[in-house]
Amino acid sequence: MSRPLCLLFDCDGTLVDSEPLLADEMATSLTAIGLPFTPEDYIGEFRGARFRNIVAELQKRHGRIDATSLKETEAGMRARLAERLVHELTRLPGVLEALTLLSDYPRAVVSNGPEAKIRSCLASTGLSDYFGDHLFSAYTANCWKPDPGLYLHAANSMGFKARDCLVIDDSIVGVQSALAAGIPVIHLNRFPDVETTPQGAIMISNMHQLPTVISRLSHQEALAL
């Protein structure tokens, strides 16, 4: 693994603890229209997946839902979630310290979520200034993880080759996206008892560990020169 020159961070579950709020709103909304879903289903099976893909899988299991009803349900869910993100969202432990220690590195946020949601999450947790406008949304790029295109788009837009970037992502779909793109990746695995880090990724269990791991990677590269 080469010395990282640019850091590409996932947002939900990596920088901010938004996934419990998302899982709760999703469960309430989908169950109400006949697609039984629990917060545990999101955390255990669908974490990081695109909402449309989750709905498609649930319809395979429970039957099709009218498209208009789905559209209205998603709009209502996102509106309620946006309100909760403003008032209830918190940073994950160690994130602020890690970003401060890694301030010399160019960095960006690369998320499957809409750009408005990314901005809201960063603003409500005091992280906006760490990333500026270096925000890459799957909805803008029209490419969702685990497709490698989103991370490749972000790396290129930041002016770096894939091998000179480092992805930090908590979801399996995000790690798969980085690996497929040929980008070194650190898997923030906060659930090591139930989740296996894919081969080829480096595992950490909390963000406090990130600066040390990146320092080690840089040191190994320097020794190899």
KEKE-3310 file (N, C-alpha, C; in steps of 0.2 Angstrom, whole numbers, plus 5000, padded with zeros to 4 digits):
npx = (5004:5003:5010:4998:4991:4980:4965:4950:4935:4921:4904:4891:4891:4905:4911:4900:4887:4875:4868:4859:4848:4844:4841:4830:4820:4818:4813:4801:4794:4794:4788:4776:4770:4768:4780:4789:4801:4815:4825:4836:4837:4842:4855:4861:4860:4858:4866:4873:4869:4860:4845:4835:4839:4837:4823:4819:4824:4816:4803:4804:4803:4791:4781:4775:4774:4764:4771:4769:4766:4778:4786:4781:4782:4796:4800:4794:4800:4814:4813:4809:4820:4830:4827:4829:4843:4848:4846:4849:4860:4877:4895:4906:4915:4932:4934:4935:4947:4956:4954:4960:4973:4977:4978:4986:4984:4976:4958:4942:4924:4915:4900:4886:4874:4863:4869:4864:4861:4874:4880:4872:4874:4888:4888:4880:4887:4899:4909:4911:4921:4932:4932:4927:4921:4924:4915:4907:4894:4884:4872:4874:4885:4879:4882:4883:4891:4892:4899:4914:4915:4911:4921:4932:4929:4929:4943:4949:4943:4949:4962:4971:4979:4971:4979:4986:4977:4968:4955:4943:4931:4916:4906:4903:4899:4905:4919:4921:4919:4930:4940:4938:4940:4954:4959:4968:4961:4954:4945:4933:4928:4916:4909:4915:4912:4902:4904:4914:4930:4934:4945:4961:4958:4962:4959:4951:4945:4940:4940:4950:4961:4965:4975:4987:4988:4989:5001:5009:5008:5014:5027:5031:5032:5041:5053:5054:5058)
npy = (4994:5011:5027:5037:5052:5059:5060:5051:5051:5042:5047:5044:5035:5034:5047:5054:5049:5045:5034:5026:5035:5036:5023:5021:5030:5025:5012:5015:5022:5013:5001:5006:5007:4994:4986:4977:4981:4984:4993:4986:4978:4986:4990:4977:4971:4980:4991:5006:5004:5009:5018:5016:5003:4995:4996:4990:4976:4973:4974:4962:4953:4955:4960:4971:4989:5003:5015:5029:5030:5025:5036:5047:5042:5041:5054:5060:5053:5057:5071:5071:5065:5074:5085:5079:5076:5089:5092:5081:5074:5067:5068:5054:5046:5052:5057:5071:5073:5065:5071:5084:5080:5075:5086:5091:5084:5084:5082:5074:5071:5057:5051:5040:5047:5061:5077:5088:5082:5078:5090:5095:5086:5088:5101:5102:5095:5102:5100:5105:5115:5107:5101:5109:5113:5101:5089:5074:5067:5052:5055:5066:5062:5051:5038:5024:5017:5000:5002:5006:5018:5030:5033:5034:5045:5055:5054:5058:5071:5077:5078:5068:5052:5035:5026:5035:5039:5037:5028:5030:5021:5014:5005:4989:4989:5001:4999:4988:4996:5004:4995:4989:5000:5001:5008:5011:5006:5009:5000:5005:4996:4995:4985:4972:4959:4954:4957:4955:4961:4965:4956:4963:4975:4987:4985:4995:4999:5010:5028:5035:5027:5030:5041:5035:5024:5029:5036:5026:5019:5029:5029:5017:5018:5028:5021:5012:5019)
npz = (5000:4995:5001:5007:4999:4998:5007:5007:5014:5019:5024:5032:5047:5047:5048:5055:5067:5060:5056:5065:5066:5053:5051:5060:5055:5042:5045:5051:5041:5029:5034:5037:5024:5020:5019:5028:5040:5050:5062:5065:5053:5044:5050:5050:5038:5027:5028:5022:5009:4994:4995:4986:4981:4993:4994:4983:4985:4996:4991:4983:4992:4999:4991:4978:4978:4976:4964:4966:4979:4985:4981:4988:5001:5003:5001:5012:5023:5021:5024:5037:5042:5039:5048:5060:5059:5060:5074:5082:5078:5080:5080:5077:5089:5091:5079:5077:5083:5075:5062:5065:5068:5055:5047:5037:5026:5010:5009:5007:5006:5002:4997:4997:4999:4997:4991:4999:5011:5015:5017:5027:5038:5040:5044:5055:5064:5066:5056:5044:5040:5039:5027:5017:5000:4995:4992:4987:4980:4977:4971:4963:4955:4949:4952:4962:4977:4978:4966:4958:4952:4959:4969:4961:4953:4963:4967:4955:4953:4964:4960:4960:4957:4958:4966:4974:4984:4999:5006:5018:5026:5033:5029:5021:5007:5004:5006:4997:4985:4985:4984:4972:4964:4965:4975:4990:5006:5022:5033:5044:5056:5066:5071:5074:5078:5071:5058:5044:5039:5022:5012:5009:5013:5027:5044:5056:5072:5078:5076:5083:5080:5068:5064:5068:5060:5047:5049:5050:5038:5030:5035:5032:5018:5016:5020:5010:5000)
capx = (5000:5007:5009:4992:4992:4973:4960:4943:4931:4913:4901:4887:4894:4912:4912:4894:4883:4868:4864:4853:4843:4841:4837:4824:4815:4817:4809:4794:4791:4793:4783:4769:4767:4768:4787:4791:4808:4817:4832:4841:4838:4847:4862:4863:4860:4858:4870:4877:4866:4856:4838:4831:4841:4834:4816:4819:4824:4810:4798:4805:4801:4785:4776:4776:4771:4763:4777:4767:4766:4785:4789:4779:4785:4803:4800:4792:4806:4820:4811:4809:4827:4834:4825:4833:4850:4850:4845:4851:4866:4883:4901:4908:4921:4939:4934:4938:4954:4959:4955:4965:4980:4978:4976:4991:4982:4969:4953:4935:4919:4912:4895:4880:4869:4862:4874:4861:4862:4881:4881:4868:4878:4894:4886:4877:4892:4905:4915:4911:4927:4937:4931:4925:4917:4926:4910:4905:4888:4882:4867:4877:4889:4875:4886:4883:4894:4899:4902:4920:4915:4911:4928:4937:4927:4932:4950:4951:4941:4954:4968:4975:4978:4968:4984:4988:4972:4966:4948:4941:4924:4913:4902:4906:4899:4910:4925:4921:4919:4937:4945:4937:4943:4961:4961:4969:4956:4954:4938:4931:4924:4914:4905:4920:4910:4897:4906:4921:4933:4936:4953:4964:4957:4965:4953:4952:4938:4938:4943:4956:4967:4966:4981:4993:4988:4991:5008:5013:5009:5019:5033:5033:5033:5048:5058:5054:5061)
capy = (5000:5017:5032:5041:5059:5062:5056:5051:5049:5041:5051:5041:5029:5035:5054:5055:5044:5046:5028:5025:5040:5034:5016:5022:5033:5020:5007:5018:5024:5007:4997:5009:5005:4987:4983:4976:4983:4986:4997:4980:4975:4991:4989:4971:4969:4985:4997:5009:5003:5015:5017:5012:4996:4992:4995:4984:4970:4972:4972:4955:4948:4957:4962:4978:4995:5008:5020:5036:5029:5025:5042:5051:5039:5043:5062:5061:5050:5062:5077:5070:5063:5080:5088:5075:5077:5095:5092:5075:5071:5068:5065:5048:5047:5052:5060:5078:5073:5063:5076:5089:5078:5074:5092:5092:5080:5085:5077:5075:5067:5053:5047:5038:5051:5067:5082:5092:5078:5078:5097:5096:5082:5091:5108:5101:5092:5106:5097:5108:5118:5102:5098:5114:5110:5094:5084:5070:5063:5048:5057:5071:5058:5046:5032:5023:5012:4997:5003:5009:5024:5036:5034:5036:5051:5059:5055:5062:5078:5080:5079:5062:5045:5031:5023:5040:5041:5032:5028:5027:5019:5009:5000:4984:4992:5006:4995:4985:5001:5007:4990:4988:5006:5001:5013:5008:5007:5007:4999:5007:4991:4996:4979:4966:4952:4952:4960:4953:4966:4961:4955:4969:4982:4987:4986:4999:4998:5017:5033:5036:5024:5032:5044:5031:5019:5033:5038:5019:5018:5034:5027:5011:5020:5031:5016:5008:5023)
capz = (5000:4995:5006:5005:4998:4998:5011:5005:5019:5019:5029:5037:5050:5047:5052:5059:5069:5057:5054:5069:5065:5046:5051:5063:5050:5037:5047:5052:5034:5025:5038:5036:5018:5019:5018:5035:5040:5057:5062:5065:5047:5041:5052:5049:5031:5021:5030:5017:5003:4991:4997:4980:4981:4998:4993:4977:4988:5001:4986:4981:4998:5002:4986:4975:4981:4971:4963:4969:4987:4987:4981:4994:5007:5003:5002:5019:5027:5020:5027:5044:5044:5039:5054:5066:5058:5063:5081:5086:5075:5083:5077:5080:5094:5088:5072:5077:5084:5069:5057:5067:5067:5048:5043:5031:5020:5006:5010:5004:5008:4997:5001:4993:5001:4993:4994:5004:5017:5017:5020:5034:5043:5042:5047:5062:5069:5066:5052:5037:5038:5037:5020:5012:4995:4993:4994:4981:4981:4972:4967:4958:4950:4946:4953:4969:4980:4978:4960:4959:4949:4963:4972:4955:4951:4968:4966:4949:4954:4969:4956:4962:4955:4963:4971:4979:4989:5004:5007:5025:5025:5038:5026:5016:5000:5002:5005:4990:4980:4985:4982:4965:4961:4966:4980:4997:5010:5029:5035:5050:5057:5073:5073:5072:5080:5066:5051:5042:5034:5016:5011:5005:5017:5034:5049:5063:5076:5080:5073:5087:5078:5061:5063:5069:5055:5042:5050:5049:5031:5027:5037:5028:5011:5016:5021:5004:4995)
cpx = (5004:5006:5003:4994:4985:4969:4953:4939:4923:4910:4897:4890:4902:4914:4906:4890:4876:4864:4859:4847:4840:4838:4831:4818:4813:4812:4802:4791:4790:4788:4776:4766:4767:4775:4790:4799:4809:4824:4837:4842:4843:4854:4865:4864:4861:4862:4874:4874:4861:4849:4834:4833:4838:4827:4815:4819:4818:4804:4798:4802:4794:4779:4777:4772:4770:4769:4775:4768:4773:4788:4787:4782:4793:4804:4799:4798:4812:4819:4812:4816:4831:4833:4829:4840:4852:4850:4848:4858:4873:4889:4902:4914:4928:4939:4937:4945:4958:4960:4960:4972:4982:4977:4980:4988:4976:4964:4946:4930:4916:4907:4889:4874:4869:4867:4871:4862:4869:4882:4878:4872:4884:4893:4884:4882:4899:4911:4915:4918:4933:4937:4929:4920:4919:4921:4908:4900:4886:4877:4869:4881:4885:4878:4886:4888:4890:4902:4908:4920:4915:4917:4933:4935:4930:4939:4952:4949:4946:4961:4973:4974:4975:4973:4987:4983:4971:4959:4947:4933:4922:4909:4905:4905:4904:4917:4926:4922:4927:4941:4944:4940:4951:4964:4962:4964:4957:4947:4937:4926:4922:4910:4909:4917:4905:4899:4913:4924:4935:4943:4955:4963:4961:4959:4956:4945:4936:4942:4949:4962:4969:4973:4987:4993:4991:4998:5012:5014:5014:5026:5036:5035:5040:5053:5059:5058:5069)
cpy = (5006:5022:5036:5049:5063:5057:5056:5047:5048:5046:5047:5035:5029:5042:5055:5049:5044:5040:5026:5029:5038:5027:5017:5025:5029:5015:5009:5019:5017:5002:4999:5008:4998:4983:4983:4977:4986:4989:4991:4978:4980:4990:4983:4969:4974:4991:5000:5008:5009:5013:5014:5005:4992:4991:4990:4977:4968:4971:4965:4951:4949:4959:4969:4983:5000:5013:5027:5035:5029:5032:5047:5049:5041:5050:5063:5059:5055:5068:5077:5069:5070:5085:5085:5076:5084:5095:5087:5072:5072:5066:5058:5050:5047:5055:5067:5078:5070:5068:5082:5086:5076:5080:5094:5088:5083:5080:5079:5070:5064:5049:5045:5042:5057:5072:5086:5088:5078:5085:5098:5092:5085:5098:5107:5098:5096:5104:5101:5111:5113:5100:5104:5112:5104:5089:5081:5066:5058:5050:5062:5067:5053:5039:5030:5017:5006:4998:5007:5017:5031:5038:5037:5043:5056:5060:5059:5069:5081:5081:5073:5056:5041:5028:5028:5042:5035:5033:5026:5027:5014:5004:4995:4986:4997:5004:4992:4990:5003:5001:4989:4994:5006:5006:5010:5010:5005:5006:5000:5002:4991:4990:4972:4959:4950:4954:4958:4958:4962:4961:4960:4975:4981:4989:4991:4998:5005:5022:5036:5033:5026:5036:5040:5026:5023:5034:5031:5018:5023:5032:5021:5013:5023:5026:5012:5012:5023)
cpz = (5000:5000:5003:5004:4999:5002:5008:5010:5017:5024:5034:5040:5050:5051:5057:5061:5066:5056:5058:5068:5058:5047:5055:5059:5045:5039:5048:5045:5030:5028:5037:5029:5016:5017:5025:5035:5047:5057:5062:5058:5043:5043:5050:5042:5026:5023:5024:5010:5001:4993:4992:4980:4987:4997:4988:4980:4993:4997:4984:4986:5000:4997:4984:4978:4976:4970:4967:4977:4989:4987:4986:5000:5008:5004:5010:5024:5027:5024:5034:5046:5044:5045:5060:5065:5061:5071:5085:5084:5079:5079:5081:5084:5090:5082:5072:5078:5078:5063:5058:5066:5060:5044:5037:5025:5016:5008:5007:5007:5002:4999:4996:4994:4997:4996:4999:5011:5020:5020:5027:5039:5045:5046:5054:5067:5069:5062:5045:5035:5037:5030:5015:5007:4992:4995:4987:4983:4975:4968:4962:4953:4947:4946:4960:4971:4980:4971:4961:4957:4953:4967:4967:4953:4957:4968:4961:4950:4959:4966:4958:4958:4960:4968:4976:4984:4994:5006:5015:5025:5030:5035:5021:5009:4999:5002:4999:4984:4979:4982:4974:4961:4961:4970:4987:5001:5017:5030:5042:5052:5065:5075:5071:5074:5075:5059:5050:5037:5028:5015:5007:5009:5024:5038:5054:5066:5078:5077:5076:5084:5071:5060:5063:5063:5049:5043:5049:5042:5027:5029:5033:5021:5011:5017:5014:4999:4994)
residu = (MET:SER:ARG:PRO:LEU:CYS:LEU:LEU:PHE:ASP:CYS:ASP:GLY:THR:LEU:VAL:ASP:SER:GLU:PRO:LEU:LEU:ALA:ASP:GLU:MET:ALA:THR:SER:LEU:THR:ALA:ILE:GLY:LEU:PRO:PHE:THR:PRO:GLU:ASP:TYR:ILE:GLY:GLU:PHE:ARG:GLY:ALA:ARG:PHE:ARG:ASN:ILE:VAL:ALA:GLU:LEU:GLN:LYS:ARG:HIS:GLY:ARG:ILE:ASP:ALA:THR:SER:LEU:LYS:GLU:THR:GLU:ALA:GLY:MET:ARG:ALA:ARG:LEU:ALA:GLU:ARG:LEU:VAL:HIS:GLU:LEU:THR:ARG:LEU:PRO:GLY:VAL:LEU:GLU:ALA:LEU:THR:LEU:LEU:SER:ASP:TYR:PRO:ARG:ALA:VAL:VAL:SER:ASN:GLY:PRO:GLU:ALA:LYS:ILE:ARG:SER:CYS:LEU:ALA:SER:THR:GLY:LEU:SER:ASP:TYR:PHE:GLY:ASP:HIS:LEU:PHE:SER:ALA:TYR:THR:ALA:ASN:CYS:TRP:LYS:PRO:ASP:PRO:GLY:LEU:TYR:LEU:HIS:ALA:ALA:ASN:SER:MET:GLY:PHE:LYS:ALA:ARG:ASP:CYS:LEU:VAL:ILE:ASP:ASP:SER:ILE:VAL:GLY:VAL:GLN:SER:ALA:LEU:ALA:ALA:GLY:ILE:PRO:VAL:ILE:HIS:LEU:ASN:ARG:PHE:PRO:ASP:VAL:GLU:THR:THR:PRO:GLN:GLY:ALA:ILE:MET:ILE:SER:ASN:MET:HIS:GLN:LEU:PRO:THR:VAL:ILE:SER:ARG:LEU:SER:HIS:GLN:GLU:ALA:LEU:ALA:LEU)
# end
